[in-house]
Amino acid sequence: MFSSMYLNCICIHGLCVSVSALLPPAVTTIKAAVLIQRWYRQYVARTEMRRRYTWHIFQSIEYSGEQAQIKLYNFLGYLMDNFTPSSTERNLISHIFRENDVCWDSEWERYFCYKNIEVPEVYSGPHLTFPLTVEQAVGLLEAFRNKKQLHSRYVLQLLLETWKLLRMLPNINRISTCHSKEVTICGDLHGQLEDLLLIFYKNGTPSLEKPYVFNGDFVDRGKDSIEILLILFSFMLVYPRDVYLNRGNHEDHIINLRYGFTKEVLTKYKIHGKRILKLLQKIFSWLPLATIIDQKVLVLHGGISDTTDLSILTKVNRHNYVSALRPPKRRNHSSAGMSIDIEIDDDLWSTSKIYQRRASLTYPKPLGPRECFHNRSLQDFSTRIKANMENELENSKRREVILAATLHRSQQDILSVSTDSVSSDNAKDEWRQILDLLWSDPMNQDGCVPNEVRGGGCYWGPDVTEDFLNRHNMQLIIRSHECKQEGYEFCHNRKVLTLFSASNYYDVGSNRGAYVKLGPDLVPYVVQYQASSMTRELTARQSVGRTERSALKVLREQLFAHKSDLLCAFKKFDTKNTGLVCLIDWASAVESVMHLNLPWRMLRCQLVTCKTSDGMINYYDWFNELAIKGPNTDHIDQSLLETLYRHRSTLETIFRIVDTDNSGFISMEDFRQTWKLLSVYLKMEITDEDISNLAETIDSNHDGSIDIDEFMEAFRLTDKKSRLERGRSMFMHTTSDLTKLESDPNV
């Protein structure tokens, strides 16, 4: 009976087994069991391989998108530093660099005032009174669970109270388990309210007996970022000594432009969204940088470097870093007593000892000396017209003019500015400390090297961890910042724990979420979960298959977006121009363009269906299979359409920047300037005719303005059916796309 059952299992799985009828039943059973075990091991190995390459597809494209945003921001920052203040292009982007406007905190509080906002009687959402009570915080949680929206008056009031509280907190919070409390630590949530609700359901809401530490990246990519913030802020106001929030690299308005949070707030709060976003910028800059538990466990978002020093981090003016991607500004005080900001010139840092060791942020190669582009416009820049060198006196005058325009003060006031800032070297060191803390990742090898994959921060090894813990007399670092398939991962001899709380991050079934409970013994107890009920109904094989299909969809879009480069690569192997390449050459050509380090030969079955009888691949037919067609695009140049797909996240980010009033619309002239910015950034030609064709396609009602969302949808640049594109715009870049500027010594 037992042996017959095993033989039936072998038959079901298609294995050819020859078992002699003369063998004793026990021997037959053992042989059948060995064959089944061998088959099962092969099955598990294949499943694990699929799981790993699927994960690698997602993660490689995600990190290259972050690198793309950093490079775009650096490019725009260079234009700000070098274009004449009156240029149209500079005016379009200047507002995103004015983080610390000339204003006292009291003046900002008047700007954010909520008292003139009426709450209509028909409003059925939660009503808040201050100081908040625990009942109101729980009520807000339940309202968001039921898909209700908090009125903008209460949003501004809640955010103002949060801002006041955060300004009283230190850079590094220090808490204790007190031999009785158990601290719960959560990693990235990324706008996934379902995960936060599940954590509170399983573990309980914050209270005096149940303190929480939330380790950054509350926003972006998910669709409920503002709700998560409001819930966390409300509980922090109720329990200021039991709820701690660390800043993540996504608590940054520059990152929010790309990954969906800016769009989410402006969509949900159309009238007061701009004020809400501005207040959130202030709040993000005041979020503490880290939390220390019992003096032994350090909780921070990204990581450390070989120069991370907690004594420096405790003293920095963290609110000066509204965007951690932007080098710091000197704090100055005018004769009128008004606080202002002046950007520290890059030239002052060129010989800094910090740059001699390593760069913490990946900058593109210089676009040329600053003087070469002084008083220039985008038109001059794009046509590579050389400018005469300007002397230092002219540079000094230009800075005075910029400062005068900013302050609306007389020239006499400008000359009376006195500086009380620390030296530029110290400012640079502070900035790098914060950048490393928010952006870094651990690696298995010893040492500390720039994080070229993300574009910011560093990779640090076990030796750096050991040295840091010894210097600060600690035993464990808990960090987040990286999605892990199990929701957590130990490394560096279990002295670094990565914690990620957003389950199903890439797609349903792609990963678990996790949180950690830390008692007086400081031994981490990990709790895993998956928020989607659909996930719990899937088998392991179904879960892997679903995630694999989503990853392959994204990969096909990537391949289509690189059609021109791939054709050139194929033709190098196809010297007779037959349109055919063998499998090995196909895989080599694809990897040479995509640089994703994937098993392309194994992926061929999923990516290529058109092949000849002798196994050759017709790459022209293959591109026809990959083609992604949008409505009414026949009259658009195909190379331009390819560019749209390849750089759609960068394009949408520029749109959001150019849309200075956050209306969701830009004028025809701004539309043209957007494309000029993109063409210079990508070092490509986009003709006025192409721009006009695009504009006419979108402006169907001929009202003279472009709806940003309609433009992105018109070319099917977002896929509402895919979870990957759910407000994220995150998976449409590779590193090679955004480094073309670096090959030209003049650009």
SULSUL-V380962 format. One record per run of one state. SS is the DSSP state (helix for helix, strand for strand, loop for the rest). FROM is the first residue (numbers start at 0). TO is the last residue. If there is no record, write none. Layout:
ss-><SS,SS>
from-><FROM,FROM>
to-><TO,TO>
//
This chain:
ss-><loop,helix,loop,helix,strand,loop,helix,loop,helix,loop,helix,loop,helix,loop,strand,loop,strand,loop,strand,loop,helix,loop,strand,loop,helix,loop,strand,loop,helix,loop,helix,loop,helix,loop,strand,loop,strand,loop,strand,loop,helix,loop,helix,loop,strand,loop,strand,loop,helix,loop,helix,loop,strand,loop,helix,loop,strand,loop,helix,loop,helix,loop,helix,loop,strand,loop,helix,loop,strand,loop,strand,loop,strand,loop,strand,loop,helix,loop,strand,loop,strand,loop,strand,loop,strand,loop,strand,loop,helix,loop,helix,loop,helix,loop,strand,loop,helix,loop,helix,loop,strand,loop,strand,helix,loop,helix,loop,helix,loop,strand,helix,loop,helix,loop,strand,helix,loop,helix,loop,helix,loop>
from-><0,1,12,24,82,83,87,97,104,111,133,145,151,166,171,175,182,186,187,188,192,203,211,214,224,238,242,246,252,259,260,268,272,286,287,288,289,293,296,300,309,313,317,320,328,333,338,343,345,349,352,357,360,361,369,373,375,376,377,382,391,407,410,415,417,419,423,439,440,442,447,450,455,456,457,460,461,471,475,479,487,491,495,500,512,518,523,529,532,537,539,561,562,573,579,581,582,594,599,607,610,611,616,618,626,637,646,647,658,664,667,682,687,698,704,707,714,722,725,734,743>
to-><0,11,23,81,82,86,96,103,110,132,144,150,165,170,174,181,185,186,187,191,202,210,213,223,237,241,245,251,258,259,267,271,285,286,287,288,292,295,299,308,312,316,319,327,332,337,342,344,348,351,356,359,360,368,372,374,375,376,381,390,406,409,414,416,418,422,438,439,441,446,449,454,455,456,459,460,470,474,478,486,490,494,499,511,517,522,528,531,536,538,560,561,572,578,580,581,593,598,606,609,610,615,617,625,636,645,646,657,663,666,681,686,697,703,706,713,721,724,733,742,746>
//
